[in-house]
Amino acid sequence: MKNHHLNHLHADLTGCSDQVKPRVKPYKFSNKRLKDLGLEFISVKQCLNETVKSLQDKGHLSIPPHNAYTRL
């Protein structure tokens, strides 16, 4: 009942046009232009490591004791 009420209020948000008429060819994303501009991509693992290190350096994230994970 609650969802029906929300759908009635926001009828334009109930579905995607692709559900009614799917694309014949899927959209292709290319990062070639970004690379041509000099942007370098890094792995998710490297990104997360750098983010955690930065947060620790700035004092927003505490550094757990070295043996904190040995108990798991």
C-alpha positions as CSV (number, residue, x, y, z in Angstrom):
1,M,0.0,0.0,0.0
2,K,2.8,2.4,0.9
3,N,4.7,1.8,-2.3
4,H,1.5,2.2,-4.4
5,H,1.0,5.6,-2.8
6,L,4.6,6.7,-3.6
7,N,4.2,5.4,-7.1
8,H,1.1,7.5,-7.5
9,L,2.8,10.6,-6.3
10,H,5.9,10.1,-8.4
11,A,4.6,8.3,-11.4
12,D,7.6,9.4,-13.5
13,L,10.0,7.6,-11.2
14,T,8.4,4.2,-11.2
15,G,10.3,2.8,-14.1
16,C,13.0,3.2,-16.7
17,S,12.3,3.8,-20.3
18,D,14.7,0.9,-21.1
19,Q,12.2,-1.5,-19.4
20,V,9.6,-0.7,-22.0
21,K,11.9,-0.3,-25.0
22,P,15.4,-1.8,-24.4
23,R,18.3,-0.4,-26.4
24,V,19.3,-2.4,-29.4
25,K,23.0,-1.7,-28.8
26,P,24.2,-1.2,-25.2
27,Y,26.1,2.0,-24.4
28,K,29.9,1.6,-24.5
29,F,32.0,3.7,-22.2
30,S,35.5,4.5,-23.2
31,N,38.2,6.1,-21.0
32,K,40.5,6.7,-24.0
33,R,40.0,10.5,-23.9
34,L,40.7,10.6,-20.2
35,K,43.9,8.7,-20.7
36,D,44.8,11.0,-23.6
37,L,44.5,13.9,-21.2
38,G,47.0,12.2,-18.9
39,L,44.7,10.7,-16.3
40,E,46.2,7.5,-14.9
41,F,43.9,4.9,-13.4
42,I,44.8,2.8,-10.4
43,S,43.4,-0.4,-9.0
44,V,40.6,-0.4,-6.5
45,K,43.0,-2.1,-4.0
46,Q,45.5,0.7,-4.4
47,C,42.8,3.4,-4.2
48,L,41.5,1.9,-0.9
49,N,45.0,1.6,0.5
50,E,45.8,5.2,-0.3
51,T,42.5,6.4,1.1
52,V,43.0,4.5,4.5
53,K,46.6,5.7,4.7
54,S,45.5,9.3,4.1
55,L,42.7,9.1,6.7
56,Q,45.2,7.7,9.2
57,D,47.8,10.4,8.5
58,K,45.2,13.1,9.0
59,G,43.9,11.6,12.3
60,H,40.4,10.7,11.0
61,L,41.0,7.0,11.3
62,S,42.9,5.3,14.2
63,I,45.6,2.8,13.5
64,P,44.6,-0.5,15.2
65,P,47.2,-2.4,17.2
66,H,49.4,-4.8,15.1
67,N,47.8,-7.9,16.7
68,A,44.2,-6.6,16.5
69,Y,43.2,-9.0,13.7
70,T,44.9,-12.1,15.0
71,R,42.0,-12.8,17.3
72,L,39.5,-13.2,14.4
